[in-house]
Amino acid sequence: MQILIIGGTGFISSYLLHILVERGHQVTITNRGKSRPVLPVPKGTRIQTGDRRRKSDLESVVRHRHFDIVYDMVAYHAEESRLAAEVFRNKVGRFIHCSTVSVYMVSDNVRCPITEDQDQSHLMSYFPRNPFGMEYGIQKRECENVLWQAHDEKIFPVTVLRPTYISGIGDPMIRDFFWIERILDGGPLLVPGCGDFAFQQVYVEDVASAFAALSENSQTIGRAYNVASEEIFTLNEYLLELGRLLNRQPELIHVEQSVFDDLSFSTSPDGDVFPFNTRRTAIFSLDKIKQDLGYGSTPFINWMPSVIDYYINEFNSSSHGYSDRILELSFIQSWCKYRRSNRYRFTNE
């Protein structure tokens, strides 16, 4: 097939590009050419530099050409999706949009397991600490709304994939490394809240394979799909499993969420700190993607060792917020002393 990827050098799209090329498709990627590719661009890939927010640049990609599939991996605002719908209408066989489970998690009213039809649940009050990204989820909803309004099975057929937290080599959020680095330094781990809220992450190669499979199945036209790991962890379980893979036994120190939120190091301008779900359970239904695509996820124990090896032996930076690690450890010491003191006082009273 003739395939266009808007993006093509980012986290998911780099893996997708390799899968598509390996399957013999002719792939063109278009982006601004300013970011270093997560993976080397395969030989034979056509590269067209341009800004997806500029209409003339998008039009130049499809001028005198027809694509069987267009993957939009980098639409974050409604106007970007609106422009894509305008330019590619009548000019592509399929339009596949990369969305996110955050479209659900900006609502208080979702019910687990979260099914694909819960994407329009009433928005919660604006909550900047939403672990799924408040603004991000709202904007991705708006992108989807634009595309569903433009969807037409004959002239602009749309499919949407909604991944959860994505992990793997090249992850720009480096969420797993936040915990790996702290387990390896031997200090206790500060865990916001009880650590018992369940969540799913997903391996990047599973996401890329799901995107590739969508292009090969016309049954998926007009549908949205969740993609996540079949394994479900609480944060406590995730940290202990990660510790086992690192041959460590991390000590978990829990602090009430309200206390944690007031700590100076509970946020970082660099990116996510204390990542993954700490505020409520979030389990996503995989029934549709299993039924239509035969989806199955790679077990955590099979993919995480290679990610650990990458971070230990190749990654040359620290995780987000690690410069404040001394403050974390100091707080843990004070918090444990405070809790011991309170327990002693309560016992003697």
C-alpha positions in Angstrom: 0.0 0.0 0.0 0.9 3.7 -0.4 1.0 5.0 3.2 1.6 8.5 4.6 2.5 9.1 8.3 2.1 12.6 9.6 5.0 12.5 12.0 7.0 9.4 11.4 10.0 10.1 13.7 8.3 10.2 17.1 7.9 7.5 19.7 5.0 5.4 18.4 5.4 6.4 14.7 9.1 5.4 14.5 8.1 1.8 15.5 5.1 1.9 13.2 7.2 3.1 10.3 9.5 0.1 10.7 6.6 -2.4 10.9 5.0 -0.9 7.7 8.3 -1.0 5.8 9.1 -4.5 6.9 5.6 -5.5 5.5 6.5 -4.2 2.1 4.5 -1.0 2.1 5.7 2.2 0.4 5.8 4.8 3.2 6.1 8.5 3.1 6.6 10.6 6.3 6.0 14.3 6.6 7.2 16.5 9.5 9.2 19.6 10.1 12.5 17.7 10.2 13.5 19.3 13.5 13.4 16.3 15.8 15.9 13.5 16.0 14.2 10.2 15.0 13.6 7.8 17.9 14.7 5.0 15.5 16.7 5.3 12.3 14.5 6.0 9.3 14.4 2.8 7.2 15.9 2.8 3.7 13.4 3.5 1.0 11.2 5.7 3.2 10.1 8.9 1.4 10.6 12.0 3.4 8.8 15.3 2.8 9.6 18.2 5.0 6.7 20.4 6.0 4.6 21.8 8.8 1.3 19.9 9.2 -0.3 23.1 10.5 0.3 24.8 7.1 -2.3 24.0 4.5 0.0 24.4 1.5 2.5 21.9 3.1 -0.2 19.3 3.6 -1.6 19.8 0.1 1.9 19.4 -1.4 2.1 15.9 0.0 -1.0 14.7 -1.7 -0.7 16.7 -4.9 -0.8 14.2 -7.8 -0.7 11.3 -5.4 -3.2 9.0 -3.7 -2.5 7.3 -0.4 -4.3 4.2 0.7 -3.7 5.0 4.4 -2.9 8.2 6.2 -1.8 8.0 9.9 -2.0 11.2 11.8 0.3 10.7 14.8 0.7 14.3 15.8 -2.7 16.0 16.0 -3.1 17.7 19.3 -5.5 20.5 18.5 -8.9 20.6 16.8 -7.7 23.0 14.1 -5.0 20.5 13.1 -7.5 17.7 12.6 -9.9 20.1 10.9 -7.2 21.0 8.4 -6.3 17.4 7.8 -9.9 16.5 7.2 -10.2 19.3 4.6 -7.0 18.4 2.8 -7.3 14.6 2.7 -11.1 14.4 2.0 -11.6 12.5 -1.3 -7.8 11.9 -1.5 -7.2 8.9 0.9 -8.5 5.4 1.4 -8.3 5.5 5.2 -7.5 8.1 7.8 -6.2 6.7 11.1 -5.9 9.0 14.1 -3.7 8.6 17.1 -5.8 9.5 20.1 -5.5 8.6 23.8 -7.4 7.1 26.8 -7.2 10.6 28.3 -10.4 11.4 26.4 -12.1 9.4 29.0 -10.1 10.4 32.0 -11.0 14.1 31.9 -14.4 12.9 33.3 -15.4 11.8 36.8 -18.3 9.7 35.4 -16.5 6.8 33.6 -17.2 3.2 34.7 -14.5 0.5 34.7 -13.7 -1.3 32.5 -13.9 1.8 30.4 -15.4 1.1 27.0 -15.0 3.1 23.8 -18.5 4.6 24.1 -17.6 6.6 27.2 -15.5 9.2 25.3 -18.2 11.9 25.7 -18.8 11.6 29.4 -19.3 14.9 31.2 -16.1 16.8 31.8 -14.9 17.1 35.4 -14.0 20.4 36.9 -10.7 21.5 35.6 -8.0 19.6 37.4 -4.4 20.5 36.4 -2.9 17.5 38.3 -4.9 15.0 36.3 -2.4 12.1 35.9 -3.7 11.5 32.3 -3.3 15.2 31.3 -6.3 17.5 31.7 -5.6 19.9 28.8 -4.3 17.1 26.7 -7.4 15.0 27.1 -9.7 17.9 26.4 -7.8 18.8 23.2 -7.7 15.2 22.0 -11.5 15.0 22.5 -11.9 18.0 20.3 -9.6 16.4 17.6 -11.8 13.3 17.6 -15.0 15.3 17.5 -13.8 17.1 14.3 -12.9 13.8 12.7 -16.1 12.1 13.5 -18.0 15.0 12.1 -16.0 14.7 8.9 -16.1 10.9 8.7 -17.6 9.4 5.6 -17.0 5.8 4.6 -16.6 6.7 1.0 -14.6 9.9 0.9 -13.1 10.2 4.4 -13.2 7.0 6.4 -11.9 7.5 9.9 -10.5 5.0 12.5 -9.2 6.0 16.0 -6.8 4.3 18.3 -6.6 5.3 22.0 -3.5 4.1 23.8 -2.9 4.3 27.5 0.5 5.1 29.1 3.0 3.9 26.6 6.4 2.5 27.6 9.5 1.3 25.8 12.9 2.4 24.5 12.6 6.0 23.3 9.7 7.0 25.6 10.0 10.8 25.7 8.1 10.9 29.0 10.7 8.4 30.6 8.1 7.4 33.2 9.5 4.0 33.9 13.0 5.4 34.4 11.6 7.7 37.2 11.1 4.6 39.3 14.0 2.5 37.9 16.5 5.2 38.8 15.2 5.5 42.4 15.1 1.7 42.9 18.7 1.5 41.8 19.9 4.2 44.1 18.8 2.1 47.0 16.7 4.7 48.8 13.1 4.2 49.8 10.4 5.1 47.3 7.9 7.8 48.1 4.4 6.7 46.8 1.6 9.2 46.6 -1.6 7.9 48.1 -2.3 4.3 48.9 -0.7 2.9 45.8 -3.6 0.5 45.3 -5.3 2.1 42.4 -5.1 -0.2 39.3 -3.9 0.9 35.9 -2.6 -0.4 32.6 0.4 0.7 30.6 1.3 -0.7 27.2 4.4 -1.7 25.3 5.2 0.6 22.4 5.6 -2.3 19.9 2.1 -3.5 20.8 0.7 -0.1 20.0 2.6 0.2 16.7 1.5 -3.3 15.7 -2.1 -2.4 16.5 -1.9 0.7 14.3 -0.5 -1.4 11.5 -3.2 -4.0 11.9 -5.9 -1.3 11.6 -4.8 -0.6 8.0 -5.3 -4.2 7.0 -8.8 -4.5 8.3 -11.7 -2.6 6.7 -14.0 -3.7 9.5 -12.3 -1.1 11.7 -13.6 1.8 9.6 -15.7 4.2 11.6 -14.6 2.7 14.9 -12.5 3.7 17.9 -10.4 1.2 19.9 -8.6 1.2 23.2 -5.1 -0.3 23.3 -3.5 -1.3 26.6 -1.7 -4.2 28.2 -3.9 -7.1 29.3 -1.9 -7.1 32.5 -3.3 -4.9 35.3 -1.1 -3.6 38.1 -1.6 -1.3 41.1 1.3 1.1 41.5 2.5 -1.0 44.5 2.5 -4.1 42.4 4.2 -2.4 39.5 7.0 -1.1 41.8 7.6 -4.5 43.5 7.6 -6.3 40.1 10.1 -3.7 38.8 12.2 -4.3 41.9 12.3 -8.0 41.2 13.5 -7.4 37.7 16.2 -5.2 39.2 17.1 -7.7 41.9 16.1 -5.2 44.5 13.5 -5.0 47.3 12.4 -1.4 47.3 10.8 0.0 50.5 7.6 1.8 49.7 6.7 4.8 51.8 3.1 6.0 51.4 2.0 9.5 52.0 -1.5 10.9 51.9 -2.3 12.4 48.5 -3.3 15.7 50.0 0.1 15.9 51.8 2.0 14.9 48.8 0.3 17.5 46.6 1.7 20.3 48.8 5.3 19.1 48.5 7.6 21.4 46.4 8.9 18.4 44.4 5.5 16.8 43.7 5.6 18.5 40.2 8.5 19.3 37.9 8.7 21.7 34.9 10.7 19.0 33.1 7.8 16.4 32.9 5.9 13.8 34.8 7.1 13.0 38.3 5.8 10.1 40.5 4.1 8.8 37.3 1.3 6.5 36.6 -2.1 6.4 38.2 -2.2 7.5 41.8 -5.7 8.9 42.2 -8.3 6.4 41.0 -8.6 3.1 39.2 -8.4 3.2 35.4 -9.0 -0.1 33.6 -9.8 0.0 29.9 -11.8 -2.6 28.0 -10.0 -4.5 25.3 -13.0 -6.5 24.1 -13.3 -4.6 20.8 -9.7 -4.7 19.7 -9.4 -8.3 20.6 -12.5 -9.2 18.6 -11.7 -7.1 15.5 -7.9 -7.4 15.4 -7.1 -10.4 17.5 -5.0 -8.2 19.7 -2.8 -9.6 22.5 -0.3 -7.7 24.5 3.4 -8.6 25.3 3.9 -9.7 28.9 5.6 -7.1 31.2 8.3 -9.6 32.1 9.2 -10.0 28.4 9.6 -6.4 27.4 10.7 -4.6 30.6 14.2 -6.2 30.8 15.2 -4.6 27.5 13.9 -1.2 28.7 15.8 -1.6 32.0 19.0 -2.5 30.0 18.6 0.6 27.8 18.2 3.0 30.7 21.1 1.5 32.6 23.6 1.1 29.7 22.6 3.7 27.1 20.4 6.4 28.5 22.7 9.4 29.4 20.4 11.5 31.6 18.4 11.5 34.8 14.7 11.1 35.2 12.4 14.0 35.6 12.8 15.5 39.1 15.8 13.4 40.1 17.7 16.6 41.0 15.2 16.8 43.9 15.9 13.3 45.1 17.6 14.5 48.2 14.5 16.4 49.1 12.4 13.3 48.6 14.7 11.3 50.9 14.7 14.1 53.5 10.9 14.2 53.5 10.7 10.5 53.8 12.9 10.6 56.9 10.8 13.3 58.4 7.5 11.7 57.4 8.5 8.3 59.0 9.6 10.0 62.2 6.3 11.9 62.3 4.3 8.7 61.8 6.2 6.9 64.4 5.7 9.7 66.9 2.0 9.8 66.2 1.6 6.0 66.6 3.6 6.2 69.9 1.3 9.1 71.1 -1.9 7.2 70.1 -0.7 4.0 71.8 0.1 5.8 75.1 -3.1 7.8 75.1 
